Amino acid sequence: MNYYSTNNQAPIADLHKAVVKGLAEDRGLYMPEKINKLPKEFFDNIEKMSFQEIAYTVASAFFGEDVDPDALHDIVYDTLQFDCPVVNVKDNIYTLELFHGPTLAFKDVGARFMARLLQYFIKQENNHKEVNVLVATSGDTGSAVANGFLGVDGIHVYVLYPKGKVSPIQECQFTTLGKNITAIEVDGVFDDCQALVKNAFMDAELNEHMKLTSANSINVARFLPQAFYYFNAYARMKEQGKADNLVMCVPSGNFGNICAALFGHEMGLPIKRFIAANNANDIFYNYLQTGKYEPKPSKQTLANAMDVGDPSNFARIYDLYGKSHAKITSLISGATYSDEQIKATMRECHKDSGYILDPHGACGYQALKDGLQAGEVGVFCETAHPAKFKEKVDDILGIDVAIPERLAAFMRGEKQSVAMTKNFADFKAYLMKR
Ligand SMILES: *Cc1c(COP(=O)(O)O)cnc(C)c1O
């Protein structure tokens, strides 16, 4: 399969190049030249298949031309060592729980899949040097990427995070791992971390010294595997006889997760329509209303993993539908919620159904409550376990959310990090010695 850039000014790439490079030369995002439809028999029998079996079929349609079938099978099964159930919350509203992975967030699937696919490709390179993944994080991405890449041979990960600005639980998830993961505690804010990473990618001498790459959701190997979730949602709903007139609602920030769902739809997945649920960062919502895409600085909210003012995967959605506002609005609608609304939703849902929403999932639940029409069945993604946002959830609901053992285990580990200033010269000098 060939991949072109959404900016159309870069050479066509194969999957190997698209995964190793991440971003195209013209700073566009890679898109597959075609999207293979899955056969009718697959959908007819999907409810009899496990999450892993479904995912392998979907992965083969995307990556089967470029990856050996046995290797791809191993990558999928190594990535999906957990379930992704649908749970009824209230009436015709269901949730797809995407938080049963190692760090209790949906990004685990994309991060692990990318780590293993990257490893597969670098092993094929003649003089294969160790690859160094640099990732700046305000919390969630760092933990998913660090755990996804943990113990993967031939790859070293540097997680840069702002000192004192990530939650204690999140910090433990990438500072206690050791092995091929190095946490770098930057005396600055998130933007300083991101600037250090960007400068490193642009520094010729450093790139001569070591092989560098990034692992954010612009990478095709990170965002596409999230399509597995939506096929599984359909299968599990079909099992219950509830798969007609399905509306899928995705709490969105950088729009990688919903973009993967839309790719699934292009492959034939029978979802009637989609809702992108936003917090107060309403750039996509406004685009749907006006046809104008106007990025803004991000606003800080309770659902902080969705605080994005210029969602990078918008470029992919725009390209997928031929830049047609009419096509996009015929399939996708939007919703936007303030922190006050998020809190009210969490309280109301807990009182009505006993289900504990995290602030991100709350946007999804409310968007279905507000937008579902007669005869439709809605599924929203719960993108993180509420215990990951324990301080907020406890405070809003007046409860004491139990911390799952998997999360507690991180907190018992020994924290190790490298102290760093926000000056690029210091960061470069550190990397040049590695
Ligand atoms: C990353 C994240 C999101 C947003 O996903 P996108 O793919 O960036 O749209 C939503 N909720 C949680 C908990 C996340 O970590």
The ligand as an SDF file (V2000), in Angstrom:
LIG
                    3D

 15 15  0  0  0  0  0  0  0  0999 V2000
   -6.1810   11.1610   23.9200 C   0  0  0  0  0  0  0  0  0  0  0  0
   -7.4530   11.1420   24.6660 C   0  0  0  0  0  0  0  0  0  0  0  0
   -8.6590   11.6030   24.0940 C   0  0  0  0  0  0  0  0  0  0  0  0
   -8.7270   12.2270   22.7290 C   0  0  0  0  0  0  0  0  0  0  0  0
   -8.4020   11.3340   21.6750 O   0  0  0  0  0  0  0  0  0  0  0  0
   -8.0090   11.9020   20.2450 P   0  0  0  0  0  0  0  0  0  0  0  0
   -7.6140   10.7180   19.4470 O   0  0  0  0  0  0  0  0  0  0  0  0
   -6.8450   12.8330   20.4840 O   0  0  0  0  0  0  0  0  0  0  0  0
   -9.1820   12.6260   19.7030 O   0  0  0  0  0  0  0  0  0  0  0  0
   -9.8320   11.4870   24.8340 C   0  0  0  0  0  0  0  0  0  0  0  0
   -9.8220   10.9880   26.0890 N   0  0  0  0  0  0  0  0  0  0  0  0
   -8.6850   10.5360   26.6710 C   0  0  0  0  0  0  0  0  0  0  0  0
   -8.7620   10.0160   28.0540 C   0  0  0  0  0  0  0  0  0  0  0  0
   -7.4770   10.5900   25.9890 C   0  0  0  0  0  0  0  0  0  0  0  0
   -6.3650   10.1700   26.5900 O   0  0  0  0  0  0  0  0  0  0  0  0
  1  2  1  0
  2  3  1  0
  2 14  2  0
  3  4  1  0
  3 10  2  0
  4  5  1  0
  5  6  1  0
  6  7  2  0
  6  8  1  0
  6  9  1  0
 10 11  1  0
 11 12  2  0
 12 13  1  0
 12 14  1  0
 14 15  1  0
M  END
$$$$
